[in-house]
Amino acid sequence: MLNKTVYREDTYLEEDVSTLITKNIIIGKKRTSIRLESELWELFGIVSSLEGKSINQLATYISHNADASKSFTSLIRKYLVRFVLLKIKNISPQ
């Protein structure tokens, strides 16, 4: 569930430097490395849980339902942002 805490606008930019974290994930039967900001890794875990999937399962779903010519990391970011936007609007992302 999304945290309903009200934030001040300036708290979104508290960190000066965003850190990319590389993690290995499994897409189908293939292992690959993904670099995302720590906040996006956290969101990836939350969205996966809300969808009833592991991160690997959600990554596989995104991979199988996306344009293969696009950057996979960009596809993950887009999926996560779209998921949050649709949740805010109370629309199921399926």
HUNORWO-V33294 format. One record per run of one state. SS is the DSSP state (h for helix, s for strand, l for the rest). FROM is the first residue (numbers start at 1). TO is the last residue. If there is no record, write none. Layout:
SS | FROM | TO
SS | FROM | TO
//
This chain:
l | 1 | 8
h | 9 | 13
l | 14 | 19
s | 20 | 27
l | 28 | 29
s | 30 | 37
h | 38 | 50
l | 51 | 54
h | 55 | 64
l | 65 | 71
h | 72 | 88
l | 89 | 94
//
